[in-house]
Amino acid sequence: MKKVLSLSVLTIALVTLLSGCALLDKILPEEDQVDAETVLNDEYYKLAVEYGDVAKCEMITDGSMTSECLDVVEAMLLTDQARAEMDASLCDAIALPKYADNCKEEVEALIAYEEKDAEVSAFYKTQAELVDSLIKDGNLNGCDQVKDENYKLDCVAAILTDKAIDRGDDSYCDDIGDIEFEEICKAEVEGHQE
């Protein structure tokens, strides 16, 4: 009796399962049904792109998806290399036109930024060298040649502070044109008089 009952329960469970599967087939259109292979291929694709791993692309069983994955990962790797080497010509090896164009734009923007940064650095280096020379010579009128206003103020403040200290006269400090620098100048003069 126990075996009959178990067999009956098993039969009912099997019939229910098959009915559920049949019902599921009717509820979901065939194009919405996903098989395990498709899910696995999608995961390999995502991992390949996320980690730039060509080996994951090669695990994809769908030929066209494998090819696309390889092209995308190769584009990412070449873009990284082109940026690192600042060489837009490396982008020409990218098979996907949109990715190749994007690569070139990124590299060109990076090169433009680097050039601008070098230009700005050169400007400030020149300004600092000019100010150092003017301070060394005590050439207050030369501070007018300084284009950067902060450097110009440093130039004027340093020269007038040196004059005020040398002459023991803090009235030179009043000509600096910046309250904070004027106070520093007067404190320096006072410190040297003691």
GUFITI-432096 format. One record per residue (C-alpha): residue number from 0; residue in three letters; x, y, z. Coordinates in steps of 0.001 Angstrom, whole numbers. Layout:
+------+------+---------+---------+---------+
| resi | resn |      xx |      yy |      zz |
+------+------+---------+---------+---------+
|  NUM |  ALA |       X |       Y |       Z |
...
+------+------+---------+---------+---------+
% end
This chain:
+------+------+---------+---------+---------+
| resi | resn |      xx |      yy |      zz |
+------+------+---------+---------+---------+
|    0 |  MET |       0 |       0 |       0 |
|    1 |  LYS |    2836 |    2310 |     852 |
|    2 |  LYS |    4423 |    1697 |   -2581 |
|    3 |  VAL |    1142 |    2350 |   -4342 |
|    4 |  LEU |     704 |    5608 |   -2464 |
|    5 |  SER |    4260 |    6724 |   -3291 |
|    6 |  LEU |    3782 |    5800 |   -6926 |
|    7 |  SER |     502 |    7719 |   -7006 |
|    8 |  VAL |    2096 |   10833 |   -5466 |
|    9 |  LEU |    5001 |   10582 |   -7909 |
|   10 |  THR |    2619 |   10218 |  -10847 |
|   11 |  ILE |     572 |   13213 |   -9716 |
|   12 |  ALA |    3736 |   15284 |   -9292 |
|   13 |  LEU |    4972 |   14308 |  -12761 |
|   14 |  VAL |    1618 |   15121 |  -14363 |
|   15 |  THR |    1543 |   18476 |  -12566 |
|   16 |  LEU |    5092 |   19280 |  -13680 |
|   17 |  LEU |    4394 |   18386 |  -17290 |
|   18 |  SER |    1155 |   20382 |  -17220 |
|   19 |  GLY |    3048 |   23367 |  -15820 |
|   20 |  CYS |    5666 |   23110 |  -18557 |
|   21 |  ALA |    2973 |   22850 |  -21224 |
|   22 |  LEU |    1186 |   25824 |  -19716 |
|   23 |  LEU |    4459 |   27804 |  -19597 |
|   24 |  ASP |    5042 |   27059 |  -23279 |
|   25 |  LYS |    1616 |   28514 |  -24049 |
|   26 |  ILE |    2079 |   31563 |  -21821 |
|   27 |  LEU |    5548 |   32562 |  -23121 |
|   28 |  PRO |    5897 |   33001 |  -26847 |
|   29 |  GLU |    8802 |   31031 |  -28280 |
|   30 |  GLU |   10900 |   34177 |  -28919 |
|   31 |  ASP |   10673 |   35124 |  -25213 |
|   32 |  GLN |   11876 |   31747 |  -24014 |
|   33 |  VAL |   15545 |   31719 |  -23116 |
|   34 |  ASP |   17727 |   28684 |  -23137 |
|   35 |  ALA |   20708 |   28106 |  -20869 |
|   36 |  GLU |   23200 |   28483 |  -23718 |
|   37 |  THR |   21964 |   31997 |  -24523 |
|   38 |  VAL |   22175 |   33024 |  -20875 |
|   39 |  LEU |   25694 |   31605 |  -20633 |
|   40 |  ASN |   26779 |   33346 |  -23841 |
|   41 |  ASP |   25426 |   36650 |  -22512 |
|   42 |  GLU |   27361 |   36207 |  -19275 |
|   43 |  TYR |   30601 |   35404 |  -21109 |
|   44 |  TYR |   30072 |   38493 |  -23272 |
|   45 |  LYS |   29515 |   40735 |  -20242 |
|   46 |  LEU |   32574 |   39355 |  -18448 |
|   47 |  ALA |   34734 |   39684 |  -21563 |
|   48 |  VAL |   33797 |   43344 |  -21988 |
|   49 |  GLU |   34022 |   44149 |  -18282 |
|   50 |  TYR |   37504 |   42669 |  -17859 |
|   51 |  GLY |   38841 |   43066 |  -21407 |
|   52 |  ASP |   39258 |   39284 |  -21565 |
|   53 |  VAL |   39421 |   37836 |  -25082 |
|   54 |  ALA |   39396 |   34303 |  -23637 |
|   55 |  LYS |   35829 |   34858 |  -22386 |
|   56 |  CYS |   34755 |   35819 |  -25925 |
|   57 |  GLU |   36159 |   32554 |  -27199 |
|   58 |  MET |   33926 |   30648 |  -24765 |
|   59 |  ILE |   30791 |   31985 |  -26490 |
|   60 |  THR |   29151 |   29321 |  -28653 |
|   61 |  ASP |   27280 |   31666 |  -31015 |
|   62 |  GLY |   29683 |   32499 |  -33871 |
|   63 |  SER |   28403 |   36004 |  -34661 |
|   64 |  MET |   28281 |   36895 |  -30964 |
|   65 |  THR |   31850 |   35611 |  -30542 |
|   66 |  SER |   33013 |   37769 |  -33440 |
|   67 |  GLU |   31280 |   40863 |  -32074 |
|   68 |  CYS |   32682 |   40225 |  -28596 |
|   69 |  LEU |   36216 |   39880 |  -29974 |
|   70 |  ASP |   35822 |   43123 |  -31947 |
|   71 |  VAL |   34513 |   45045 |  -28918 |
|   72 |  VAL |   37175 |   43765 |  -26525 |
|   73 |  GLU |   39916 |   44384 |  -29100 |
|   74 |  ALA |   38571 |   47921 |  -29573 |
|   75 |  MET |   38695 |   48525 |  -25824 |
|   76 |  LEU |   42229 |   47179 |  -25532 |
|   77 |  LEU |   43468 |   49198 |  -28518 |
|   78 |  THR |   41794 |   52339 |  -27159 |
|   79 |  ASP |   43558 |   51850 |  -23819 |
|   80 |  GLN |   46872 |   51346 |  -25609 |
|   81 |  ALA |   46302 |   54386 |  -27855 |
|   82 |  ARG |   45552 |   56559 |  -24818 |
|   83 |  ALA |   48573 |   55247 |  -22920 |
|   84 |  GLU |   50892 |   55858 |  -25871 |
|   85 |  MET |   48994 |   58983 |  -26985 |
|   86 |  ASP |   48996 |   57600 |  -30519 |
|   87 |  ALA |   45720 |   58028 |  -32426 |
|   88 |  SER |   47052 |   55935 |  -35324 |
|   89 |  LEU |   46554 |   52821 |  -33171 |
|   90 |  CYS |   42807 |   53472 |  -33417 |
|   91 |  ASP |   42945 |   52654 |  -37139 |
|   92 |  ALA |   43331 |   48959 |  -36258 |
|   93 |  ILE |   39884 |   48915 |  -34597 |
|   94 |  ALA |   37388 |   46987 |  -36738 |
|   95 |  LEU |   34266 |   48761 |  -35465 |
|   96 |  PRO |   33986 |   52272 |  -37011 |
|   97 |  LYS |   32107 |   53811 |  -34080 |
|   98 |  TYR |   34708 |   52513 |  -31621 |
|   99 |  ALA |   37572 |   53640 |  -33899 |
|  100 |  ASP |   36120 |   57165 |  -34117 |
|  101 |  ASN |   35584 |   57290 |  -30363 |
|  102 |  CYS |   39164 |   56108 |  -29789 |
|  103 |  LYS |   40550 |   58855 |  -32034 |
|  104 |  GLU |   38448 |   61505 |  -30288 |
|  105 |  GLU |   39634 |   60373 |  -26856 |
|  106 |  VAL |   43297 |   60307 |  -27858 |
|  107 |  GLU |   43098 |   63679 |  -29626 |
|  108 |  ALA |   41415 |   65212 |  -26572 |
|  109 |  LEU |   44100 |   63740 |  -24324 |
|  110 |  ILE |   46873 |   65071 |  -26568 |
|  111 |  ALA |   45251 |   68528 |  -26655 |
|  112 |  TYR |   44968 |   68498 |  -22859 |
|  113 |  GLU |   48611 |   67460 |  -22450 |
|  114 |  GLU |   49755 |   70167 |  -24879 |
|  115 |  LYS |   47710 |   72818 |  -23092 |
|  116 |  ASP |   49003 |   71612 |  -19732 |
|  117 |  ALA |   52598 |   71802 |  -21002 |
|  118 |  GLU |   51923 |   75285 |  -22380 |
|  119 |  VAL |   50483 |   76473 |  -19065 |
|  120 |  SER |   53362 |   74902 |  -17126 |
|  121 |  ALA |   55887 |   76603 |  -19393 |
|  122 |  PHE |   54120 |   79945 |  -18919 |
|  123 |  TYR |   54206 |   79701 |  -15128 |
|  124 |  LYS |   57801 |   78486 |  -15124 |
|  125 |  THR |   58782 |   81522 |  -17212 |
|  126 |  GLN |   56835 |   83827 |  -14898 |
|  127 |  ALA |   58486 |   82345 |  -11800 |
|  128 |  GLU |   61959 |   82675 |  -13338 |
|  129 |  LEU |   61261 |   86306 |  -14283 |
|  130 |  VAL |   60014 |   87132 |  -10776 |
|  131 |  ASP |   63049 |   85463 |   -9166 |
|  132 |  SER |   65360 |   87490 |  -11406 |
|  133 |  LEU |   63532 |   90773 |  -10679 |
|  134 |  ILE |   63556 |   90132 |   -6925 |
|  135 |  LYS |   67268 |   89294 |   -7029 |
|  136 |  ASP |   67972 |   92534 |   -8899 |
|  137 |  GLY |   65515 |   94563 |   -6784 |
|  138 |  ASN |   63889 |   95794 |  -10016 |
|  139 |  LEU |   60471 |   97034 |   -8877 |
|  140 |  ASN |   59589 |   98562 |  -12283 |
|  141 |  GLY |   60336 |   95206 |  -13915 |
|  142 |  CYS |   57399 |   93680 |  -12020 |
|  143 |  ASP |   55154 |   95371 |  -14605 |
|  144 |  GLN |   56466 |   92842 |  -17169 |
|  145 |  VAL |   54968 |   89975 |  -15171 |
|  146 |  LYS |   51716 |   88867 |  -16828 |
|  147 |  ASP |   50262 |   86746 |  -14025 |
|  148 |  GLU |   48697 |   88973 |  -11364 |
|  149 |  ASN |   49608 |   86671 |   -8456 |
|  150 |  TYR |   53241 |   86526 |   -9546 |
|  151 |  LYS |   53215 |   90282 |  -10082 |
|  152 |  LEU |   51968 |   90805 |   -6526 |
|  153 |  ASP |   54637 |   88412 |   -5200 |
|  154 |  CYS |   57269 |   90372 |   -7119 |
|  155 |  VAL |   56161 |   93760 |   -5785 |
|  156 |  ALA |   55709 |   92469 |   -2221 |
|  157 |  ALA |   59105 |   90781 |   -2099 |
|  158 |  ILE |   61000 |   93777 |   -3495 |
|  159 |  LEU |   59234 |   96333 |   -1302 |
|  160 |  THR |   59626 |   94115 |    1769 |
|  161 |  ASP |   63362 |   93791 |    1076 |
|  162 |  LYS |   63652 |   97596 |     669 |
|  163 |  ALA |   61645 |   98210 |    3842 |
|  164 |  ILE |   63887 |   95808 |    5807 |
|  165 |  ASP |   67123 |   97223 |    4319 |
|  166 |  ARG |   66110 |  100808 |    5144 |
|  167 |  GLY |   64286 |   99999 |    8366 |
|  168 |  ASP |   61253 |  101891 |    7046 |
|  169 |  ASP |   57920 |  100098 |    6975 |
|  170 |  SER |   56291 |  102860 |    4884 |
|  171 |  TYR |   57480 |  100945 |    1784 |
|  172 |  CYS |   55038 |   98223 |    2821 |
|  173 |  ASP |   52078 |  100550 |    2199 |
|  174 |  ASP |   52846 |  100557 |   -1542 |
|  175 |  ILE |   52421 |   96796 |   -1946 |
|  176 |  GLY |   48686 |   97071 |   -2679 |
|  177 |  ASP |   47534 |   94036 |    -697 |
|  178 |  ILE |   46616 |   94279 |    2987 |
|  179 |  GLU |   47830 |   90797 |    3881 |
|  180 |  PHE |   51211 |   91298 |    2199 |
|  181 |  GLU |   51497 |   94772 |    3737 |
|  182 |  GLU |   50979 |   93308 |    7233 |
|  183 |  ILE |   53560 |   90581 |    6563 |
|  184 |  CYS |   55986 |   93212 |    5303 |
|  185 |  LYS |   55539 |   95377 |    8423 |
|  186 |  ALA |   55995 |   92343 |   10663 |
|  187 |  GLU |   59226 |   91495 |    8817 |
|  188 |  VAL |   60541 |   95048 |    9227 |
|  189 |  GLU |   59635 |   95050 |   12920 |
|  190 |  GLY |   61291 |   91655 |   13377 |
|  191 |  HIS |   64545 |   92913 |   11870 |
|  192 |  GLN |   64592 |   96069 |   14040 |
|  193 |  GLU |   64616 |   94173 |   17306 |
+------+------+---------+---------+---------+
% end
